[in-house]
């Protein structure tokens, strides 16, 4: 049995339905799971299985039709969907990092500024320190020569790495990623996965990653499989030998 204090995120009987009447469909059907502090977990399944919908509910972005999501706020577990909209926004800002498939970068900001704005306006980090952390993180992602480029001047893979840096730069307690390596070749993808793994194992962050990519499995502590909106089995994957 897992120690209760080590559980940082859990859901119980989570359901999400879309549409009305005869057109109503169930995207997620009664899912329950637990994520531990410092865990790197994957959520895998075929297209249309409910992966991204489940991720959105767990991360406080999409309200479930029914069920509960509990997350650790300091020493206490709180029901994410019992919070007011303002409280939930503050919770996401303080504890969560997000990596979206669509990048969601600000078109008028440089690569460095994409990260600086998270630190300066989200965490009140002084300008000089925000710049240092932004440059260090982008350097780790192989973007040291791209600091002053706008999104329109970056390739798809480079934009994805900026989005990943933006999620990790504030050292979030929880990081949610939707196909973070989909736009990357494996050389850069492996570097990104190693950064995610280090965020979990060295900084104590909890990572939940939606992916189709089986190459990520050896890096994961746990793999959840979902099909037709339901968890089908749970496989514990060994940590990649090169990462230990």
Helices and strands as residue ranges (DSSP letters): G 4-6, E 7-18, G 21-23, E 25-36, E 40-44, H 51-58, E 66-73, E 76-79, G 80-82, H 85-95, E 96-99, H 111-117, I 118-122, H 123-123, H 127-140, G 151-153, H 156-168, E 174-178, H 186-201, E 206-211, G 214-219, E 222-227, E 230-235, G 241-243
